[in-house]
Amino acid sequence: MSGSSWRCDDVRGTGASLLKGWAGTSENFVTLVPTNSLDNVLGKRFDGQRLLVIVDVEGGELAVIKGGRRHLSMAPRPIWMVEVAVSEHLPAGLGMNPNVLATFQAFWDTGYVALKLDPRSPLAVVGEEEVIAAQKGSRSALGTHNNFLFVDPDRCRQIREICFQTVRKP
């Protein structure tokens, strides 16, 4: 995506997406948006530091991850909080986001663990079988629109313990 421009449908609210027809947005609402990759934007300024990367890009998750490959493998590994559009707000004709599995796979291929941020089951580990089921159309596997943490396995237990302690405090 570096150095290119993408069409952005309706820059207001949920409709602010680089995907044509996102959230039922009319094709009459179009703005040209210059884009760049995460690796280019961040450069090396956070090398050697702990980093939390928050991604909420209305269907463009995989493009951001692909443009952040250097940051996926930097040390220490960043914690990534990513909202993944599974089946909500998709353009007409798409029942499921075709990039769900590829988005998770990009993290798994670089050694990350996926944790689902869900108040009913805080920080439950998400396995490949759940993502494959969601990709095949099972709405119960991941839900419709979810937030996930992608973390280094060595920090997974620590992060889960901190979150559970915080939840349990009066």
Protein Blocks (a to p, Z undefined) as FASTA:
>chain_A
ZZpacddehjehjllcfbehiahiafklccddddddfklmnmmmlgoiacdddddeehpl
mmmmmmmmmmmmpccdddddddddfkgoiaehiabdfklmmmmmmmmmnopacddddfkl
ghiacdfklmmmmmnopaklnombdcdddddfklmmmmmmmmmmmmmpZZ
